[in-house]
């Protein structure tokens, strides 16, 4: 846990998720992550990506890892995905204590 100024402590994985800044790309129906955290700890980012995929699948969203670009892991979602709902789920996962 890390002490945050003026706040309670929070798990490191939540800080990492926020640093990853997962964003829904509406043109490609993919979720992309910020580059900097990946360059710092690619394995940690891949583990969090697995967590996000599991979270999405548990909420009925077809999702799978997309490693098309070696230095920028992504998540591909199914073509039937509601992108507004997807963005809300990604935000919920990012701030989740789990």
C-alpha positions in Angstrom: 0.0 0.0 0.0 1.1 3.5 -0.7 0.4 6.6 1.3 -1.2 9.3 -0.7 -1.1 12.9 0.4 -4.4 13.8 2.1 -5.9 10.4 1.3 -6.1 7.0 2.8 -3.6 4.3 1.5 -4.6 2.4 -1.5 -3.3 -0.8 -3.1 -0.5 -0.5 -5.6 -2.4 -2.4 -8.2 -5.0 0.4 -8.2 -2.2 3.0 -8.7 -0.9 0.9 -11.6 -4.3 0.6 -13.2 -4.7 4.4 -13.1 -1.2 4.8 -14.5 -2.1 2.4 -17.3 -5.0 4.7 -18.3 -7.0 2.1 -20.2 -8.9 3.8 -23.0 -11.5 2.5 -25.4 -10.6 3.1 -29.0 -14.0 3.4 -30.7 -12.7 3.0 -34.2 -10.9 -0.3 -33.6 -13.1 -1.6 -30.7 -9.9 -2.1 -28.7 -8.7 -1.1 -25.3 -5.2 0.6 -25.3 -2.9 1.4 -22.4 -0.5 4.2 -21.7 3.0 3.4 -23.0 5.1 4.6 -20.0 3.9 2.0 -17.5 4.4 -0.8 -20.0 8.0 0.3 -20.6 8.6 0.3 -16.9 7.1 -3.1 -16.1 5.7 -5.0 -19.1 4.9 -8.2 -17.0 2.8 -6.2 -14.5 0.9 -4.6 -17.3 0.2 -7.9 -18.9 -1.0 -9.3 -15.6 -3.4 -6.4 -15.2 -4.6 -6.9 -18.8 -5.5 -10.5 -17.9 -7.4 -9.1 -14.9 -9.3 -6.7 -17.1 -10.1 -9.3 -19.7 -11.5 -11.6 -16.9 -13.5 -8.7 -15.5 -15.0 -7.9 -18.9 -15.8 -11.5 -19.7 -17.5 -11.9 -16.3 -19.7 -8.9 -17.3 -20.7 -10.5 -20.6 -18.2 -8.7 -22.9 -16.3 -10.9 -25.4 -12.6 -9.8 -25.0 -9.2 -11.2 -25.8 -5.6 -10.2 -25.6 -4.3 -8.4 -28.7 -0.5 -8.5 -29.1 -0.4 -7.2 -32.7 2.1 -4.5 -31.5 4.9 -6.0 -29.4 5.4 -2.9 -27.3 1.8 -2.0 -26.8 -0.5 -4.7 -25.5 -4.2 -4.2 -26.2 -7.5 -5.9 -25.7 -9.8 -6.7 -28.6 -13.5 -6.7 -27.9 -16.2 -8.4 -29.9 -18.0 -6.4 -32.6 -21.3 -6.6 -30.8 -19.8 -4.7 -27.7 -21.7 -1.6 -26.6 -18.8 0.8 -26.5 -20.4 3.2 -24.0 -21.0 0.3 -21.6 -17.4 -1.0 -22.3 -16.0 2.4 -21.3 -18.0 2.4 -18.1 -16.8 -1.1 -17.2 -13.2 -0.1 -17.9 -13.5 2.9 -15.6 -15.1 0.6 -12.9 -12.3 -1.9 -13.2 -9.6 0.9 -13.0 -11.0 2.1 -9.7 -11.8 -1.3 -8.3 -10.1 -2.4 -5.1 -9.8 -5.9 -6.4 
